Amino acid sequence: MSILKRLSATISAQVDHMVSQIENHDAVIEAAIRDARQAAARAKVRLARVKRDGAGLKHKIASLQQAEKQWTDRARSCAATDEDKALACMQRRRECQRQMTVLQQALREHASLEERLDRDIRTAESRLSEMAQQRNLMRTRQSAAEALRSISSLDEDVAIDVNEAFERWEINVTEAELAAGSTELTDGIEREFLDVEDKATLRAELDALLNDKEHDNG
């Protein structure tokens, strides 16, 4: 109990202080990682919306291209018979071209935004991975430092008590080993006597057998 009490008294204050520092640093890093994850998630949502908008623009441009071709064909078909109708078709063709110009500019801007968002997301995810790895590394280093500081903070009396405890332990183990060796010695001696006694018994049986044979021959 004395060792445990001294260990607790020597280490607890330093450990509590270190734990509070670890928790503060860890909490700050954890908050930063959480914020970065949220920012990356928001960027992904925005990127998905931009991609949908871009797909919509492409669909509109394709529809306008088809309409432009139709009005062009119509203008050609009626140019010889109805000039006014042909001019009206050309007017609608021009409007299709104007809208396509606007939408194509918007599509280029969306493509640029999409590329930038995609790049930012990859950068954020890479940074997140680095932060998580660095946090885990710092946790490991901090745990190792805490263990080393706890060991180095043991006072001389505690160190002596620990050494004495190891010494008593070694004595007990040595005594147990010696006791086991004595038992083996006793067992060996006992076996030796048993072998001699067994040999004497066998010799007596052999003598009796030989005597019986001589008696039969006589």
Contacts in CASP RR format, 6 or more apart in sequence:
PFRMAT RR
TARGET T0000
AUTHOR 0000-0000-0000
METHOD contacts of the structure
MODEL  1
MSILKRLSATISAQVDHMVSQIENHDAVIEAAIRDARQAAARAKVRLARV
KRDGAGLKHKIASLQQAEKQWTDRARSCAATDEDKALACMQRRRECQRQM
TVLQQALREHASLEERLDRDIRTAESRLSEMAQQRNLMRTRQSAAEALRS
ISSLDEDVAIDVNEAFERWEINVTEAELAAGSTELTDGIEREFLDVEDKA
TLRAELDALLNDKEHDNG
2 161 0 8 1.000
3 158 0 8 1.000
3 161 0 8 1.000
3 162 0 8 1.000
3 165 0 8 1.000
6 155 0 8 1.000
6 157 0 8 1.000
6 158 0 8 1.000
6 161 0 8 1.000
7 154 0 8 1.000
7 158 0 8 1.000
10 153 0 8 1.000
10 154 0 8 1.000
10 155 0 8 1.000
10 158 0 8 1.000
11 150 0 8 1.000
11 153 0 8 1.000
11 154 0 8 1.000
14 149 0 8 1.000
14 150 0 8 1.000
14 153 0 8 1.000
15 146 0 8 1.000
15 150 0 8 1.000
18 142 0 8 1.000
18 146 0 8 1.000
18 149 0 8 1.000
22 139 0 8 1.000
22 142 0 8 1.000
22 146 0 8 1.000
25 138 0 8 1.000
26 135 0 8 1.000
26 139 0 8 1.000
29 131 0 8 1.000
29 135 0 8 1.000
29 138 0 8 1.000
30 135 0 8 1.000
32 131 0 8 1.000
33 128 0 8 1.000
33 131 0 8 1.000
33 132 0 8 1.000
33 135 0 8 1.000
36 124 0 8 1.000
36 127 0 8 1.000
36 128 0 8 1.000
36 131 0 8 1.000
37 128 0 8 1.000
39 124 0 8 1.000
40 121 0 8 1.000
40 124 0 8 1.000
40 125 0 8 1.000
40 128 0 8 1.000
43 117 0 8 1.000
43 120 0 8 1.000
43 121 0 8 1.000
43 124 0 8 1.000
44 121 0 8 1.000
46 117 0 8 1.000
47 114 0 8 1.000
47 117 0 8 1.000
47 118 0 8 1.000
47 121 0 8 1.000
50 110 0 8 1.000
50 113 0 8 1.000
50 114 0 8 1.000
50 117 0 8 1.000
51 114 0 8 1.000
53 110 0 8 1.000
54 107 0 8 1.000
54 110 0 8 1.000
54 111 0 8 1.000
54 114 0 8 1.000
57 103 0 8 1.000
57 106 0 8 1.000
57 107 0 8 1.000
57 110 0 8 1.000
58 107 0 8 1.000
60 99 0 8 1.000
60 103 0 8 1.000
61 100 0 8 1.000
61 103 0 8 1.000
61 104 0 8 1.000
61 107 0 8 1.000
64 96 0 8 1.000
64 99 0 8 1.000
64 100 0 8 1.000
64 103 0 8 1.000
65 96 0 8 1.000
65 100 0 8 1.000
67 92 0 8 1.000
67 96 0 8 1.000
68 93 0 8 1.000
68 96 0 8 1.000
68 97 0 8 1.000
68 100 0 8 1.000
71 89 0 8 1.000
71 90 0 8 1.000
71 92 0 8 1.000
71 93 0 8 1.000
71 96 0 8 1.000
72 89 0 8 1.000
72 93 0 8 1.000
74 86 0 8 1.000
74 89 0 8 1.000
75 86 0 8 1.000
75 87 0 8 1.000
75 89 0 8 1.000
75 90 0 8 1.000
75 93 0 8 1.000
76 86 0 8 1.000
78 85 0 8 1.000
78 86 0 8 1.000
78 89 0 8 1.000
79 86 0 8 1.000
154 162 0 8 1.000
END
